[in-house]
Structures are given as structure tokens and as C-alpha cells.
């Protein structure tokens, strides 16, 4: 450090004060960071990330399994035939949900049922 004419040591570069942000400045920085993050997620998400996107319309096999109810058939029997290794109670509920049978889960001969995949 060189000496000044008065004999004091003077730094070559004056020291800078640290940057201080006001409350409004911090809020603006947080909003900008949030906007950039949301824009990146939106651009990266694609159509499959949204409800009803293209990914929702394709099943595992691409075709729908159905069964025609025969005389004497029950939902329990259809469920055990459909997925022998699964709990029939769960499969019966899935059949009811897939076919909109919530109010009356009885089946009639000749009725076509959509089966879970």
C-alpha cells in the first residue's frame, strides 16, 4: 500500500460495501426465481404431465378386455376368472367402477362388461 502525502497508508482499491437488498428487492428476486422455475417445469412437462394428456389414453396392451355375462354368472366368478391371482374383492370393485355400476352391481345374462387390464 502506498503512503499518502499525510503519511497514511492508502489502499490501492477502495473496499466496496456489501450489496444490501431491501424487502422489496428480496421479494422481486424470489418472484423472478419462482417464475423461471415454473417456466422450466412447464416447458419440460410436455402433454403427458397434465390430466387428460395423451399418456392417459393408452392402456398397457392397447385393447379393451370385455366379457359377456352368461346365465348363472356373478361378478365374483367373473372377477376370479379375469384375474385368478388377485383378491376378488378388489377386482369386483374395479369391474363395478369401470362399468358405472355403483348403484346396482347386479349383472344380467348377455350384458357386456369391461374388465380391468
FENKA-V424683 format. One record per residue. N is the residue number from 1. RES is the residue in one small letter. SS is DSSP state (a for helix, b for strand, c for the rest). PHI is phi in degrees with one decimal (* if undefined). Layout:
n={N | N}
res={RES | RES}
ss={SS | SS}
phi={PHI | PHI}
This chain:
n={1 | 2 | 3 | 4 | 5 | 6 | 7 | 8 | 9 | 10 | 11 | 12 | 13 | 14 | 15 | 16 | 17 | 18 | 19 | 20 | 21 | 22 | 23 | 24 | 25 | 26 | 27 | 28 | 29 | 30 | 31 | 32 | 33 | 34 | 35 | 36 | 37 | 38 | 39 | 40 | 41 | 42 | 43 | 44 | 45 | 46 | 47 | 48 | 49 | 50 | 51 | 52 | 53 | 54 | 55 | 56 | 57 | 58 | 59 | 60 | 61 | 62 | 63 | 64 | 65 | 66 | 67 | 68 | 69 | 70 | 71 | 72 | 73 | 74 | 75 | 76 | 77 | 78 | 79 | 80 | 81 | 82 | 83 | 84 | 85 | 86 | 87 | 88 | 89 | 90 | 91 | 92 | 93 | 94 | 95 | 96 | 97 | 98 | 99 | 100 | 101 | 102 | 103 | 104 | 105 | 106 | 107 | 108 | 109 | 110 | 111 | 112 | 113 | 114 | 115 | 116 | 117}
res={x | x | x | x | x | x | x | x | x | x | x | x | x | x | x | x | x | x | x | x | x | x | x | x | x | x | x | x | x | x | x | x | x | x | x | x | x | x | x | x | x | x | x | x | x | x | x | x | x | x | x | x | x | x | x | x | x | x | x | x | x | x | x | x | x | x | x | x | x | x | x | x | x | x | x | x | x | x | x | x | x | x | x | x | x | x | x | x | x | x | x | x | x | x | x | x | x | x | x | x | x | x | x | x | x | x | x | x | x | x | x | x | x | x | x | x | x}
ss={c | b | b | c | c | c | c | c | b | b | c | c | c | c | c | c | c | c | c | c | c | c | a | a | a | a | a | a | a | a | a | a | a | a | a | a | a | a | a | a | a | a | a | a | a | c | a | a | a | c | c | c | c | a | a | a | a | c | c | c | c | c | c | c | b | b | b | b | c | c | c | c | c | c | a | a | a | a | a | a | a | a | c | c | c | c | c | a | a | a | a | a | a | a | a | a | a | a | c | c | c | c | c | c | c | c | c | c | c | c | c | b | b | b | b | c | c}
phi={* | -75.2 | -87.3 | -88.4 | -58.1 | -86.6 | 96.5 | -84.1 | -83.7 | -113.1 | -67.5 | -67.1 | -116.8 | -67.0 | -74.6 | -95.5 | -74.6 | -64.1 | -71.0 | -120.5 | -106.5 | -79.6 | -59.5 | -65.0 | -63.1 | -64.5 | -63.2 | -63.6 | -63.2 | -65.0 | -64.0 | -64.7 | -63.0 | -65.7 | -64.5 | -64.3 | -64.0 | -63.5 | -63.8 | -65.0 | -65.8 | -65.3 | -69.4 | -81.1 | -65.5 | 72.4 | -75.8 | -72.1 | -82.1 | -103.4 | -60.8 | 81.8 | -69.5 | -58.5 | -66.1 | -75.2 | -90.1 | -114.1 | -82.3 | -66.3 | -101.0 | 89.1 | -126.0 | -101.5 | -90.1 | -131.3 | -139.3 | -100.5 | -71.6 | -95.8 | -58.4 | 90.0 | -72.8 | -124.9 | -61.9 | -61.9 | -65.6 | -63.1 | -65.7 | -70.2 | -71.4 | -66.8 | -143.2 | -61.4 | -85.5 | -94.5 | -69.1 | -60.5 | -62.8 | -68.6 | -65.7 | -60.4 | -64.3 | -65.6 | -64.0 | -60.4 | -65.6 | -65.1 | -103.3 | 62.8 | -103.1 | -54.3 | -77.3 | -140.3 | -85.5 | -88.4 | -114.8 | -118.6 | -56.4 | 90.9 | -69.3 | -98.2 | -115.0 | -83.4 | -103.3 | -66.0 | -86.5}
